[in-house]
Amino acid sequence: MPHADRPRFDSLARSADGSWYDGPVRRTIHTASLVPTVAAAVLALSSPALVAHADDDAGHGAYGRFDADLVLALDLGGGLRTDGAGVLAGNVRGRYLDSAGLVLGAERDLDEGAIHVVAAIDLRPVFLARFFLDMEIGDSWIDLLLDSVGLELGAVWARAGERDDGAALLVGGGLEIPVYLRRARGVALRLGVRYVAARERWQHGPEGGLTDTSFVAALVVRTAVSSGIATRAR
């Protein structure tokens, strides 16, 4: 049940500087102290008050994603594979309206030295679905956490290590815990999983096939720029 003092999401209006907002009402920005460590960011799942809190544009739930419609992000981190091997991972992402785009990256196996080069589609449909169904909560930490849930579909080129080079399919998913986000820009902690597979008989797959599952935690730095597409569409 929405709070009485929260503006409705029924319409957007345009200000004098050309930006879009929810009618005559603008939400103010409330920020808490920046979490100094990644461990503290993990605690944000149970204690959102520990995380920087940005409520601008919370009235309609866009958080600046229509004004700056192209989100660019870099994430770096590490984790484990199901075989116990450590892994380092880095990715560059670009998404239109923070909903659909591409991810390019690499994962390095710390035991074998094998490298997986990743190219995939990055899909995050929750934001637009909740926006158009008027299901935004109005709390930026919760909204941005839910909107970050996504799916990766693509391919991997496995290089070196104990296997020959070859291509494999990738399916992954994850979410991003807001650490400091203001108008969808800032820092988050990503928790993700990737499953990579190639059958032995695949012509371009690694010799002997390949099956890997990795779990990675990564620090995400993201910004947003305007492509002009959303403005012209209105």
CORBELJO-V870060 format. One record per backbone hydrogen bond with DSSP energy under -1.0 kcal/mol. CO is the residue of the C=O (numbers start at 0). NH is the residue of the N-H. Records with the same first field share a line. If there is no record, write none. Layout:
CO: NH + NH
This chain:
2: 5
12: 20
14: 17
18: 14
20: 12 + 22
21: 24
36: 40
37: 41
38: 42
40: 43
41: 44
42: 45 + 46
46: 49
47: 50
54: 57
56: 59 + 60
61: 64
63: 67
68: 96
69: 224
70: 94
71: 222
72: 92
73: 220
74: 90
75: 218
76: 88
77: 216
78: 86
79: 214
80: 83
84: 80
85: 109
86: 78
87: 107
88: 76
89: 105
90: 74
91: 103
92: 72
93: 101
94: 70
95: 98 + 99
98: 123
99: 95
100: 121
101: 93
102: 119
103: 91
104: 117
105: 89
106: 115
107: 87
108: 112
113: 108
114: 158
115: 106
116: 156
117: 104
118: 154
119: 102
120: 152
121: 100
122: 150
124: 128
125: 129
126: 130
127: 131
128: 132
129: 134
130: 133
138: 142
139: 143
140: 144
141: 145
142: 146
145: 148
149: 173
150: 122
151: 171
152: 120
153: 169
154: 118
155: 167
156: 116
157: 165
158: 114
165: 157
167: 155
168: 196
169: 153
170: 194
171: 151
172: 192
173: 149
174: 190
176: 188
178: 51
179: 186
181: 184
184: 181
185: 221
186: 178 + 179
187: 219
188: 176
189: 217
190: 174
191: 215
192: 172
193: 213
194: 170
195: 211
196: 168
197: 209
198: 201
203: 166
205: 208
209: 197
211: 195
212: 81
213: 193
214: 79
215: 191
216: 77
217: 189
218: 75
219: 187
220: 73
221: 185
222: 71
224: 69
227: 231
228: 232
